[in-house]
Amino acid sequence: MEPANQTDISEFFLMGLIYVPEQQPLFFNLFLSMYLITIIGNLLIILAVSKDSRLHTPMYFFLCNLSFTDICTSTTTVPKLLLNIQIHDQSITYIGCLSQVCFVLTFCVLESCLLTVMAYDRYVAICQPLRYTIIMNPFLCIFLVLLSLLMSTVNALLHTLLLLPLSFCMKQNIPNFFCELGQITKLSCSNTFINILFIYTATLVFSVIPLSGIIFSYIQIMSSILKIPSAGGRHKAFSTCGSHLSVVTLFYGTGLGVYMNASVSNSSISNVITSMMYSVLPQMLNPFIYSLRSKEIKGSLRNLIVGIICFL
């Protein structure tokens, strides 16, 4: 392959979807529906928590931030995909591609950090209930969210800056529907040892370590729950953790699926399916998981929707 300096690159091509004319309306309607459900569902969660003073607790404060992150994650990838399908153009500019890489990394890592913070919140609530209000004070809650945002932003910027010196081969086809860091790195004709080393390091820091922390927290939580004498108390404790545990399983489970697929398959169709499972599906399902498993959220959402209908 003939190398091209980054200053000569004008665009990449997102080859994740095969644009068969008969299938175009199906893909467009599918992704549009998923995107709208994601936006509406997460906005309803944010509004329900904001309007109900009973939900002004650390757990639901973190949930609002998680919902906002889910909206941002989907907005980073899906609108560009819908535009490309609509105008029959698979290209994305070089700057647009790097920007997409940066934002996808920022919000995915931020979600991982928030899920870890939420696990810590549940650990304190169940294992140290008498000190909960002292430990999880408003200052600490805001600090944890801002720290998560800072770490995810710095990580994404470093990854993006490491892409700038790379030269790329003339064939700039990305086998996905959005610009993904690993696939961009594979397209380079330069030495990518530093990039790959940083990718593995960041994966360890922002995926493996947070997941280990979540698992450790839930081991402690389960141990404390089993010591509760009453069945009603155990059920209530389990119910406060069920939604978060389901979201964690969905997020990290789909992430593991993407990693395993990237290791064994180069199929564009397979890449699209696994990427959609990771970057679109969890963000769409999270509001349903919390609204169905949490009585407080369910009641607040019911009141909010009734209020909206009456207003209309």
Backbone bond lengths (Angstrom), bond angles and torsions (degrees), N, CA, C in turn:
res aa  C-N    CA-C-N  psi(-1)  N-CA   C-N-CA  omega(-1)  CA-C   N-CA-C  phi
1 M - - - 1.462 - - 1.526 110.12 -
2 E 1.313 115.36 136.68 1.459 119.77 177.61 1.517 108.99 -80.44
3 P 1.332 118.21 124.86 1.462 119.61 -178.31 1.513 111.69 -73.63
4 A 1.298 115.07 151.45 1.476 120.96 175.59 1.514 107.66 -127.99
5 N 1.321 117.09 128.88 1.453 121.07 178.21 1.515 110.01 -64.49
6 Q 1.346 115.90 150.38 1.462 118.49 -176.38 1.512 113.03 -59.67
7 T 1.333 118.54 -25.41 1.457 120.12 179.64 1.518 111.37 -72.01
8 D 1.360 116.66 -18.35 1.465 120.19 179.31 1.531 111.92 -90.83
9 I 1.317 117.35 -11.01 1.450 120.57 -176.79 1.525 109.65 -79.74
10 S 1.305 115.33 128.37 1.461 118.96 178.20 1.523 111.99 -109.86
11 E 1.340 117.15 -27.03 1.456 118.77 -176.37 1.521 111.56 -163.35
12 F 1.321 114.68 159.10 1.462 123.31 169.58 1.530 107.10 -113.30
13 F 1.333 115.26 169.10 1.460 119.84 179.92 1.525 109.14 -124.71
14 L 1.328 115.43 122.56 1.460 122.65 -179.16 1.525 108.68 -85.76
15 M 1.335 116.29 101.91 1.465 121.88 -172.81 1.523 112.13 -98.14
16 G 1.311 117.59 16.00 1.450 120.10 -174.75 1.508 114.69 -66.39
17 L 1.322 117.88 -28.61 1.458 121.19 179.42 1.524 109.69 -115.37
18 I 1.302 116.04 130.47 1.464 121.29 176.18 1.520 107.55 -84.97
19 Y 1.311 115.85 117.93 1.462 119.45 -172.84 1.524 111.09 -85.21
20 V 1.330 115.35 77.51 1.455 121.28 170.46 1.526 107.06 -82.21
21 P 1.338 119.07 127.38 1.472 120.61 -175.06 1.522 113.69 -52.38
22 E 1.335 117.09 -37.58 1.461 119.48 -177.97 1.525 112.31 -69.81
23 Q 1.340 116.58 -26.88 1.458 120.38 -176.44 1.528 113.22 -93.62
24 Q 1.326 117.27 -11.75 1.454 120.60 -175.72 1.527 113.06 -58.58
25 P 1.347 119.79 -48.14 1.473 119.09 178.68 1.525 112.10 -61.47
26 L 1.342 116.57 -35.02 1.467 119.97 179.83 1.521 110.82 -64.00
27 F 1.352 117.59 -48.92 1.459 121.18 179.45 1.528 111.07 -62.29
28 F 1.326 115.75 -43.57 1.469 119.97 -177.93 1.525 110.78 -62.67
29 N 1.324 116.74 -48.64 1.465 120.39 -178.33 1.530 111.60 -66.76
30 L 1.337 116.56 -36.01 1.462 120.07 179.89 1.523 110.81 -64.04
31 F 1.328 117.18 -51.98 1.460 120.25 -177.49 1.526 111.71 -70.41
32 L 1.330 117.45 -34.96 1.460 119.63 176.99 1.524 110.83 -64.13
33 S 1.330 116.76 -42.98 1.462 120.42 179.32 1.525 111.20 -63.07
34 M 1.330 116.32 -44.31 1.461 120.03 179.68 1.521 111.08 -64.38
35 Y 1.325 116.62 -38.61 1.457 120.35 -179.84 1.534 111.23 -66.77
36 L 1.326 116.36 -45.08 1.465 120.12 -179.83 1.532 111.17 -64.49
37 I 1.335 116.47 -40.42 1.465 120.13 178.04 1.528 110.03 -62.79
38 T 1.343 116.19 -40.80 1.464 120.99 178.93 1.522 111.01 -62.09
39 I 1.333 116.66 -48.66 1.465 120.66 -177.73 1.532 110.87 -64.21
40 I 1.323 116.23 -49.77 1.472 120.22 -176.55 1.523 110.59 -65.05
41 G 1.342 116.81 -46.03 1.461 120.44 -178.15 1.517 112.47 -60.56
42 N 1.326 117.01 -46.33 1.462 119.76 -178.43 1.527 112.04 -72.09
43 L 1.337 117.43 -34.18 1.462 119.83 175.44 1.525 111.18 -64.59
44 L 1.325 116.76 -38.36 1.463 120.01 178.27 1.532 110.88 -64.19
45 I 1.341 116.04 -38.99 1.462 119.23 177.02 1.522 110.37 -61.79
46 I 1.330 116.92 -45.81 1.469 121.25 -179.17 1.525 110.73 -62.89
47 L 1.333 116.73 -45.11 1.467 120.73 -179.92 1.523 111.64 -65.99
48 A 1.325 116.48 -40.79 1.470 119.99 -179.23 1.518 110.80 -62.94
49 V 1.314 117.09 -43.61 1.467 120.42 179.58 1.524 110.73 -68.11
50 S 1.332 116.64 -39.62 1.466 120.63 -178.42 1.526 112.10 -66.12
51 K 1.337 116.79 -37.15 1.463 120.66 -174.87 1.520 113.58 -82.76
52 D 1.323 117.59 -24.13 1.465 121.22 -175.55 1.524 109.61 -100.29
53 S 1.316 116.92 111.90 1.467 120.94 -177.27 1.526 112.11 -65.58
54 R 1.338 117.49 -23.24 1.466 120.42 178.76 1.524 111.52 -67.94
55 L 1.340 116.54 -19.48 1.462 120.85 -178.05 1.528 112.37 -98.38
56 H 1.315 116.85 10.03 1.465 120.35 179.06 1.532 109.38 -83.63
57 T 1.323 114.47 66.91 1.462 122.85 179.89 1.527 108.64 -125.94
58 P 1.333 118.16 163.46 1.471 119.87 179.96 1.524 113.45 -55.19
59 M 1.341 118.02 -40.61 1.452 120.83 -177.63 1.527 111.38 -58.99
60 Y 1.331 116.46 -45.64 1.461 120.17 -178.08 1.526 111.95 -80.65
61 F 1.317 117.55 -22.68 1.470 120.27 171.54 1.526 109.88 -63.63
62 F 1.322 116.48 -45.29 1.465 120.37 177.19 1.527 110.83 -66.38
63 L 1.335 116.79 -35.11 1.461 120.32 178.58 1.526 111.09 -63.44
64 C 1.337 116.93 -40.37 1.467 120.20 177.18 1.526 110.89 -61.12
65 N 1.316 116.33 -42.40 1.465 119.67 178.59 1.525 111.27 -66.35
66 L 1.331 116.69 -36.16 1.462 120.13 176.67 1.528 110.70 -65.20
67 S 1.328 117.19 -41.63 1.462 120.91 178.80 1.524 111.62 -64.25
68 F 1.335 116.43 -41.12 1.462 120.11 177.29 1.529 110.70 -63.94
69 T 1.327 116.67 -39.68 1.466 120.71 177.04 1.518 111.18 -63.22
70 D 1.332 117.31 -40.33 1.465 120.88 178.23 1.531 111.24 -61.99
71 I 1.324 116.67 -39.94 1.465 120.56 177.47 1.528 110.16 -62.08
72 C 1.320 116.15 -45.13 1.473 120.92 -178.71 1.523 111.29 -65.09
73 T 1.335 117.22 -40.78 1.462 121.08 -179.53 1.525 110.89 -60.49
74 S 1.325 116.66 -48.04 1.465 120.25 -179.89 1.522 111.32 -66.80
75 T 1.326 117.46 -38.63 1.464 121.25 -178.46 1.524 111.52 -67.30
76 T 1.318 117.60 -25.37 1.461 121.05 179.06 1.522 112.71 -68.51
77 T 1.331 117.28 -30.57 1.471 119.99 -172.72 1.530 114.49 -113.76
78 V 1.336 117.29 -44.98 1.467 120.00 -168.64 1.533 114.09 -68.83
79 P 1.352 120.64 -44.66 1.470 118.65 -179.52 1.524 113.54 -57.44
80 K 1.332 117.88 -39.16 1.472 120.34 177.18 1.519 110.72 -64.02
81 L 1.322 116.59 -39.90 1.460 120.76 176.96 1.520 111.09 -61.69
82 L 1.334 117.11 -45.90 1.464 120.90 -179.97 1.528 111.14 -62.67
83 L 1.326 116.29 -39.87 1.464 120.20 178.36 1.525 110.69 -63.99
84 N 1.329 117.14 -44.32 1.462 120.49 -179.71 1.524 111.58 -62.79
85 I 1.320 117.13 -39.92 1.467 120.04 178.00 1.520 110.25 -65.11
86 Q 1.324 116.28 -41.71 1.458 120.81 -175.24 1.524 112.07 -68.18
87 I 1.332 117.83 -37.78 1.472 120.49 -175.97 1.532 111.94 -100.67
88 H 1.343 116.36 6.55 1.477 121.41 178.20 1.526 111.43 56.66
89 D 1.302 116.60 45.72 1.461 121.46 -178.36 1.527 108.28 -136.38
90 Q 1.326 117.31 120.46 1.456 121.83 -176.31 1.530 112.94 -94.54
91 S 1.311 118.03 5.92 1.459 120.63 -173.86 1.527 111.71 -86.26
92 I 1.339 114.20 156.06 1.460 122.41 171.10 1.523 106.05 -143.28
93 T 1.313 116.68 137.17 1.462 119.95 -176.42 1.525 110.73 -65.35
94 Y 1.324 115.75 158.75 1.470 121.54 179.66 1.529 110.10 -58.71
95 I 1.336 116.86 -47.08 1.465 120.70 178.87 1.520 110.52 -64.97
96 G 1.341 116.20 -40.98 1.458 120.16 179.19 1.515 111.91 -62.94
97 C 1.328 116.22 -37.74 1.464 120.93 179.87 1.523 111.03 -66.86
98 L 1.333 116.94 -47.01 1.458 119.80 178.71 1.529 111.35 -64.47
99 S 1.336 116.42 -36.44 1.469 119.64 177.33 1.521 110.51 -64.52
100 Q 1.332 116.00 -40.52 1.462 119.81 179.20 1.525 110.90 -65.04
101 V 1.334 116.82 -41.98 1.465 120.70 175.70 1.528 110.15 -56.76
102 C 1.319 116.14 -46.28 1.466 121.64 -177.27 1.521 111.58 -62.72
103 F 1.328 116.99 -47.28 1.464 120.04 -177.52 1.526 112.03 -70.95
104 V 1.330 117.54 -38.49 1.466 119.98 177.97 1.526 109.95 -61.53
105 L 1.325 116.51 -45.44 1.466 120.23 177.94 1.525 111.41 -61.91
106 T 1.321 116.24 -43.70 1.470 120.26 -178.31 1.520 111.14 -58.15
107 F 1.323 116.98 -50.77 1.457 119.77 -172.82 1.531 112.35 -77.97
108 C 1.332 117.90 -31.72 1.472 119.20 176.70 1.524 110.87 -68.15
109 V 1.328 117.54 -43.43 1.462 120.76 177.57 1.527 110.32 -67.54
110 L 1.332 116.83 -38.04 1.467 120.10 177.88 1.525 110.31 -61.79
111 E 1.324 117.28 -39.87 1.463 120.15 178.29 1.529 110.65 -63.58
112 S 1.337 116.31 -41.94 1.460 120.09 177.56 1.524 110.92 -60.71
113 C 1.316 116.79 -43.38 1.470 120.88 179.23 1.527 111.47 -64.88
114 L 1.338 116.64 -42.04 1.463 120.02 -179.21 1.528 111.35 -65.76
115 L 1.315 116.88 -38.77 1.468 119.49 177.45 1.529 110.81 -63.53
116 T 1.333 116.52 -35.28 1.463 120.41 176.85 1.526 110.77 -68.09
117 V 1.328 116.34 -42.41 1.465 120.95 178.28 1.529 110.30 -63.02
118 M 1.328 116.71 -40.03 1.462 120.58 179.31 1.527 111.04 -66.19
119 A 1.339 116.61 -34.82 1.464 119.75 176.23 1.533 110.31 -65.51
120 Y 1.328 116.43 -39.74 1.464 120.47 177.17 1.530 110.57 -64.06
121 D 1.328 116.61 -40.18 1.465 121.12 177.62 1.521 111.01 -59.63
122 R 1.339 117.00 -44.14 1.468 120.66 179.09 1.533 110.73 -67.48
123 Y 1.338 116.05 -35.70 1.471 119.90 177.96 1.532 110.44 -61.70
124 V 1.327 117.05 -47.25 1.462 120.51 -179.77 1.525 110.24 -65.24
125 A 1.333 117.50 -41.87 1.464 121.26 -176.87 1.520 111.88 -62.99
126 I 1.319 117.88 -36.36 1.462 120.85 -174.64 1.522 112.29 -96.69
127 C 1.318 116.91 -38.78 1.468 120.08 -176.41 1.522 112.76 -86.78
128 Q 1.330 117.28 -26.42 1.463 120.71 179.30 1.535 109.92 -134.64
129 P 1.325 117.85 59.87 1.479 120.79 -172.78 1.528 113.98 -62.20
130 L 1.335 118.07 -33.14 1.460 120.41 -177.85 1.529 112.20 -70.52
131 R 1.311 116.95 -24.21 1.467 120.87 -179.24 1.529 112.00 -104.81
132 Y 1.339 116.88 7.62 1.465 120.37 -172.93 1.520 112.48 -59.44
133 T 1.323 117.16 -49.95 1.467 120.05 -176.62 1.527 112.03 -67.28
134 I 1.335 116.19 -26.18 1.463 119.53 178.80 1.527 110.56 -76.86
135 I 1.350 115.34 -45.34 1.468 119.46 -177.81 1.525 111.17 -71.20
136 M 1.335 116.36 -52.43 1.473 120.57 -176.69 1.526 109.88 -88.33
137 N 1.319 116.18 60.22 1.466 120.69 178.43 1.534 109.65 -80.35
138 P 1.330 118.52 163.15 1.472 121.08 -177.41 1.523 113.90 -55.31
139 F 1.328 117.04 -38.08 1.459 119.53 -179.72 1.523 111.30 -61.90
140 L 1.341 116.77 -45.14 1.468 120.14 -179.77 1.526 110.92 -65.62
141 C 1.326 117.49 -40.31 1.464 120.82 -179.33 1.532 110.98 -61.02
142 I 1.340 116.23 -47.59 1.463 120.14 179.13 1.522 110.59 -65.13
143 F 1.332 116.58 -40.30 1.466 120.83 179.41 1.523 111.09 -61.54
144 L 1.328 118.20 -42.82 1.464 121.45 -179.05 1.525 111.44 -64.76
145 V 1.328 116.83 -39.18 1.466 119.99 178.23 1.529 110.83 -67.08
146 L 1.338 116.23 -45.51 1.466 119.86 179.97 1.529 111.55 -65.69
147 L 1.324 117.06 -38.00 1.464 120.59 177.04 1.529 110.72 -64.12
148 S 1.327 116.72 -41.26 1.470 120.86 177.58 1.526 110.51 -62.25
149 L 1.331 115.99 -43.23 1.464 120.00 179.06 1.521 110.97 -64.55
150 L 1.323 116.94 -42.21 1.465 121.00 -179.99 1.526 111.05 -62.49
151 M 1.326 117.64 -47.61 1.468 121.20 -178.50 1.524 111.32 -63.78
152 S 1.329 116.71 -42.60 1.467 119.64 -179.25 1.524 111.32 -67.60
153 T 1.329 117.41 -37.07 1.470 120.59 179.61 1.529 111.24 -69.02
154 V 1.338 116.47 -45.13 1.469 120.15 178.88 1.522 110.33 -61.80
155 N 1.319 116.90 -43.52 1.462 120.38 178.59 1.520 111.56 -59.66
156 A 1.332 117.21 -46.41 1.463 121.14 -179.01 1.523 111.61 -64.64
157 L 1.324 117.03 -41.08 1.466 120.62 179.93 1.527 111.40 -64.97
158 L 1.332 117.03 -39.55 1.464 120.18 178.70 1.527 111.16 -64.88
159 H 1.328 116.40 -43.88 1.471 119.73 176.74 1.529 110.80 -59.67
160 T 1.328 116.40 -44.29 1.465 121.01 -178.04 1.526 111.36 -66.46
161 L 1.321 116.88 -41.92 1.468 120.33 178.70 1.524 111.60 -63.89
162 L 1.332 116.95 -33.18 1.462 120.14 178.07 1.531 112.04 -70.78
163 L 1.329 117.32 -19.15 1.462 120.63 176.55 1.527 112.22 -79.16
164 L 1.338 117.05 -25.61 1.466 120.41 -173.66 1.523 114.12 -60.93
165 P 1.344 120.90 -40.05 1.473 118.96 -178.40 1.527 114.30 -76.18
166 L 1.333 117.86 -9.30 1.460 120.30 -173.67 1.524 111.86 -72.13
167 S 1.324 114.91 144.28 1.463 121.18 169.52 1.517 107.96 -98.32
168 F 1.341 115.80 148.46 1.453 120.20 -175.94 1.520 110.66 -120.33
169 C 1.317 115.04 149.60 1.455 120.42 175.40 1.521 109.24 -68.92
170 M 1.321 114.55 160.85 1.466 118.66 -174.84 1.527 112.36 -63.61
171 K 1.329 116.40 -32.30 1.464 119.39 178.71 1.520 108.68 -83.91
172 Q 1.303 117.02 109.13 1.467 122.01 -171.63 1.526 111.41 -113.75
173 N 1.345 115.93 48.54 1.455 121.34 -179.09 1.519 110.28 -91.40
174 I 1.333 116.83 127.29 1.463 123.14 179.11 1.524 108.11 -103.65
175 P 1.335 119.41 119.07 1.462 121.31 -176.74 1.523 112.45 -78.40
176 N 1.324 116.35 53.91 1.456 121.06 -178.81 1.520 108.22 -157.31
177 F 1.360 117.17 174.98 1.465 119.51 179.20 1.520 111.75 -98.64
178 F 1.349 117.18 2.98 1.458 120.77 172.03 1.522 107.76 -149.87
179 C 1.327 115.96 165.64 1.465 121.30 -178.33 1.526 109.14 -78.12
180 E 1.312 115.75 117.14 1.466 122.11 -178.58 1.516 108.62 -115.00
181 L 1.322 116.60 138.13 1.461 122.45 -170.59 1.522 113.15 -54.33
182 G 1.325 117.29 -49.45 1.452 120.38 -176.86 1.517 113.14 -62.28
183 Q 1.320 116.78 -39.63 1.462 120.31 -179.22 1.521 111.79 -72.92
184 I 1.328 117.29 -34.26 1.469 120.20 174.80 1.524 109.95 -64.11
185 T 1.319 116.62 -42.00 1.463 120.76 179.74 1.529 111.23 -62.29
186 K 1.329 117.00 -38.77 1.467 121.03 179.67 1.522 112.48 -64.39
187 L 1.334 117.61 -26.47 1.465 120.96 -178.57 1.523 112.61 -76.32
188 S 1.315 117.17 -14.11 1.457 120.13 -174.57 1.524 111.62 -74.41
189 C 1.329 115.62 144.06 1.456 122.40 173.03 1.526 111.05 -94.76
190 S 1.324 117.83 -0.75 1.459 122.19 -179.78 1.530 110.30 -87.26
191 N 1.303 114.98 174.58 1.462 120.89 173.86 1.526 108.08 -75.22
192 T 1.320 117.06 117.08 1.467 121.40 -175.03 1.532 112.03 -108.04
193 F 1.321 117.35 21.59 1.472 120.13 -177.01 1.536 110.92 -58.56
194 I 1.338 116.79 -45.81 1.462 120.36 -179.32 1.517 110.55 -63.17
195 N 1.343 116.79 -42.34 1.470 120.91 179.73 1.525 111.14 -60.80
196 I 1.336 115.73 -47.23 1.466 120.11 -177.94 1.526 110.68 -66.63
197 L 1.335 116.23 -40.24 1.466 119.95 178.21 1.527 110.54 -60.92
198 F 1.339 116.43 -42.13 1.460 120.41 179.99 1.528 111.22 -69.38
199 I 1.337 116.80 -34.60 1.470 120.36 177.13 1.527 110.29 -61.89
200 Y 1.341 116.92 -46.86 1.462 120.06 179.95 1.529 111.33 -66.68
201 T 1.322 116.27 -37.96 1.468 119.38 178.41 1.525 111.05 -64.32
202 A 1.336 116.13 -45.19 1.467 120.56 179.73 1.529 111.01 -65.05
203 T 1.341 116.72 -37.08 1.464 120.31 177.34 1.521 110.83 -61.93
204 L 1.336 115.55 -41.13 1.462 119.88 177.68 1.528 111.19 -64.00
205 V 1.340 116.00 -45.13 1.463 120.74 -174.63 1.526 111.90 -71.95
206 F 1.347 116.91 -41.64 1.468 119.88 -171.09 1.524 114.38 -105.43
207 S 1.329 118.08 -0.52 1.470 120.19 176.81 1.525 111.41 -125.29
208 V 1.337 116.08 -56.95 1.458 119.69 -175.05 1.527 111.50 -68.09
209 I 1.328 116.75 -47.31 1.472 119.96 -178.94 1.533 111.55 -65.61
210 P 1.361 120.08 -47.67 1.463 118.79 176.49 1.525 113.39 -59.46
211 L 1.345 117.05 -41.22 1.460 119.44 179.16 1.523 110.82 -64.19
212 S 1.332 116.58 -38.95 1.469 120.16 176.89 1.522 110.38 -63.36
213 G 1.341 116.53 -39.82 1.460 120.13 177.33 1.519 112.17 -63.87
214 I 1.331 116.02 -40.15 1.469 120.23 178.65 1.525 110.57 -64.85
215 I 1.332 116.64 -43.99 1.464 120.32 179.33 1.525 110.69 -62.44
216 F 1.339 116.18 -43.91 1.470 119.98 178.63 1.531 110.63 -61.32
217 S 1.354 116.68 -42.52 1.467 120.64 179.73 1.521 110.72 -60.24
218 Y 1.335 116.82 -43.36 1.464 119.44 -176.96 1.525 112.25 -74.54
219 I 1.320 118.10 -25.09 1.461 119.36 172.31 1.529 109.34 -64.31
220 Q 1.348 115.52 -44.27 1.459 120.02 177.92 1.526 111.27 -65.91
221 I 1.335 116.06 -39.67 1.466 120.78 179.69 1.523 110.83 -63.32
222 M 1.336 116.78 -46.83 1.462 120.67 179.96 1.527 110.69 -61.40
223 S 1.314 116.37 -40.29 1.460 120.22 179.07 1.530 110.90 -62.13
224 S 1.343 116.82 -41.13 1.465 120.69 179.21 1.523 111.83 -70.44
225 I 1.327 116.80 -38.96 1.465 120.23 -179.21 1.524 111.00 -63.94
226 L 1.327 116.62 -41.15 1.463 120.32 -178.43 1.519 112.14 -65.91
227 K 1.337 116.99 -18.07 1.464 120.83 179.16 1.528 112.02 -86.71
228 I 1.343 117.36 -9.79 1.470 120.85 179.00 1.527 108.75 -70.08
229 P 1.322 119.54 125.04 1.477 121.03 -173.58 1.523 114.30 -68.79
230 S 1.340 117.97 -38.49 1.463 120.18 -174.29 1.527 111.58 -88.08
231 A 1.338 115.66 143.70 1.465 120.56 178.37 1.521 110.86 -66.56
232 G 1.354 115.98 -35.99 1.462 119.55 178.94 1.517 112.00 -64.27
233 G 1.325 116.43 -39.90 1.465 120.60 178.10 1.512 111.96 -65.20
234 R 1.341 116.37 -40.70 1.463 120.04 178.03 1.525 111.17 -64.91
235 H 1.336 115.91 -40.71 1.466 119.76 179.96 1.525 110.76 -65.12
236 K 1.319 117.55 -41.28 1.467 120.90 179.67 1.527 110.60 -65.10
237 A 1.333 116.88 -40.28 1.462 120.31 178.90 1.523 111.09 -65.63
238 F 1.337 116.29 -42.40 1.459 120.25 178.25 1.532 110.96 -62.66
239 S 1.335 116.58 -39.74 1.466 120.45 -176.23 1.523 111.86 -66.13
240 T 1.332 117.76 -31.85 1.464 119.65 179.72 1.523 111.94 -73.21
241 C 1.336 116.30 -19.50 1.469 120.70 -179.59 1.531 112.98 -100.35
242 G 1.341 116.18 -19.88 1.469 119.38 -172.83 1.515 114.05 -58.78
243 S 1.344 116.84 -44.12 1.466 120.26 -178.18 1.526 111.20 -63.72
244 H 1.334 115.41 -47.25 1.468 119.47 -178.98 1.519 111.11 -63.50
245 L 1.326 116.88 -41.76 1.464 120.36 -179.70 1.525 111.04 -64.47
246 S 1.339 117.40 -36.32 1.466 121.07 177.48 1.526 111.27 -65.87
247 V 1.339 116.37 -42.22 1.467 120.99 179.37 1.529 110.76 -65.92
248 V 1.331 116.79 -41.28 1.471 121.11 177.92 1.523 110.26 -61.24
249 T 1.335 116.58 -45.02 1.462 120.80 179.79 1.520 110.89 -61.74
250 L 1.329 116.62 -42.43 1.464 120.65 179.92 1.524 111.16 -65.81
251 F 1.320 117.29 -44.81 1.465 121.53 -176.39 1.525 111.64 -66.00
252 Y 1.332 116.01 -53.12 1.466 119.20 -177.08 1.525 111.92 -75.74
253 G 1.330 117.03 -28.48 1.465 119.67 177.26 1.517 111.93 -65.87
254 T 1.332 116.42 -45.03 1.466 119.24 177.81 1.519 111.43 -69.47
255 G 1.355 116.63 -34.20 1.463 120.00 176.03 1.512 111.76 -62.82
256 L 1.328 116.78 -41.02 1.462 120.89 176.70 1.520 110.62 -64.93
257 G 1.344 116.48 -37.02 1.461 119.93 177.48 1.520 112.02 -62.71
258 V 1.338 116.86 -39.97 1.468 120.91 177.60 1.524 110.28 -63.40
259 Y 1.336 116.73 -43.67 1.465 120.89 -178.37 1.528 111.00 -63.81
260 M 1.334 116.90 -44.64 1.457 120.59 -179.01 1.516 111.05 -67.58
261 N 1.341 117.18 -38.29 1.462 120.26 179.19 1.525 110.83 -65.55
262 A 1.352 116.91 -40.68 1.463 120.33 179.61 1.522 111.55 -63.51
263 S 1.326 116.97 -26.52 1.460 120.93 -177.70 1.517 112.81 -80.18
264 V 1.349 116.60 -27.68 1.465 119.05 -172.14 1.517 114.27 -117.26
265 S 1.350 118.16 -10.02 1.462 119.50 -173.72 1.518 111.35 -139.14
266 N 1.340 114.36 141.90 1.466 120.98 174.24 1.528 111.04 -115.27
267 S 1.321 117.05 12.50 1.461 121.72 -178.25 1.521 110.02 -70.07
268 S 1.338 115.94 131.68 1.463 119.53 179.60 1.525 111.48 -66.25
269 I 1.341 116.67 -36.97 1.462 120.33 178.92 1.523 110.09 -64.29
270 S 1.341 115.64 -43.61 1.460 120.06 178.29 1.520 111.06 -63.15
271 N 1.335 117.02 -39.37 1.471 121.00 178.20 1.513 111.35 -62.57
272 V 1.338 116.27 -41.82 1.463 120.40 -179.95 1.520 110.80 -63.50
273 I 1.322 116.99 -44.89 1.456 121.21 -176.91 1.529 110.59 -63.95
274 T 1.336 116.32 -48.87 1.463 119.19 -178.34 1.530 111.60 -67.93
275 S 1.335 117.34 -36.82 1.465 120.23 178.34 1.517 111.16 -67.52
276 M 1.329 116.63 -38.05 1.458 120.34 177.00 1.530 109.92 -65.37
277 M 1.340 116.45 -39.50 1.460 120.75 178.31 1.522 110.99 -61.32
278 Y 1.332 116.96 -31.71 1.460 120.63 -175.04 1.527 112.92 -92.03
279 S 1.346 116.60 -41.45 1.463 119.75 -170.65 1.527 113.95 -101.39
280 V 1.319 118.41 -7.42 1.465 120.99 -178.45 1.523 111.74 -125.38
281 L 1.328 117.36 -48.04 1.466 120.83 -172.56 1.532 113.91 -64.35
282 P 1.355 119.76 -49.84 1.478 117.80 179.75 1.521 112.63 -59.15
283 Q 1.329 117.04 -39.54 1.465 120.60 -179.26 1.529 111.40 -64.77
284 M 1.333 116.39 -30.42 1.458 120.26 178.87 1.528 111.39 -78.45
285 L 1.334 117.05 -36.75 1.460 120.74 -173.34 1.526 113.63 -85.78
286 N 1.333 117.84 -22.59 1.474 120.15 -176.61 1.530 113.27 -54.05
287 P 1.357 119.45 -46.29 1.475 118.54 179.15 1.520 112.95 -61.06
288 F 1.333 117.16 -36.72 1.462 120.28 179.68 1.532 110.37 -68.04
289 I 1.321 116.54 -40.35 1.467 120.14 179.93 1.522 110.36 -60.63
290 Y 1.337 116.67 -46.23 1.466 119.61 -177.88 1.522 111.96 -72.06
291 S 1.340 116.92 -37.64 1.464 119.14 -177.63 1.522 111.87 -72.37
292 L 1.333 117.30 -30.33 1.460 120.03 -178.48 1.531 112.41 -83.13
293 R 1.320 116.86 -29.68 1.463 120.59 -174.38 1.524 113.17 -98.97
294 S 1.326 117.49 -13.32 1.464 120.24 -178.77 1.527 109.93 -111.59
295 K 1.332 117.14 118.40 1.458 120.83 179.75 1.527 111.08 -65.33
296 E 1.343 116.88 -35.99 1.459 120.19 -179.36 1.526 110.94 -64.73
297 I 1.334 116.56 -46.88 1.464 120.36 178.62 1.522 110.66 -64.63
298 K 1.316 116.81 -42.00 1.460 121.01 -179.31 1.533 111.03 -60.51
299 G 1.339 116.23 -44.87 1.458 119.51 179.18 1.517 111.98 -67.27
300 S 1.308 117.74 -40.70 1.461 121.10 179.60 1.520 111.02 -66.30
301 L 1.340 116.74 -40.65 1.468 120.32 177.66 1.522 111.20 -64.06
302 R 1.335 116.39 -38.76 1.462 119.83 179.29 1.526 110.28 -62.92
303 N 1.313 116.93 -44.20 1.465 120.26 179.00 1.532 111.45 -65.94
304 L 1.328 116.15 -38.39 1.463 120.20 179.84 1.516 110.89 -65.04
305 I 1.334 117.10 -46.30 1.469 120.69 -178.68 1.520 110.85 -65.61
306 V 1.340 116.98 -39.83 1.471 120.05 176.89 1.528 110.40 -62.25
307 G 1.344 116.24 -41.25 1.453 120.20 178.70 1.526 112.19 -64.04
308 I 1.349 116.29 -39.66 1.472 120.44 178.75 1.528 110.63 -65.51
309 I 1.346 116.03 -42.87 1.475 120.15 -179.82 1.532 110.34 -64.09
310 C 1.332 116.54 -43.13 1.470 119.42 178.84 1.512 111.66 -64.31
311 F 1.342 117.02 -36.87 1.461 120.59 178.65 1.532 111.56 -65.89
312 L 1.339 115.49 -38.30 1.460 119.80 179.00 1.514 112.26 -73.61
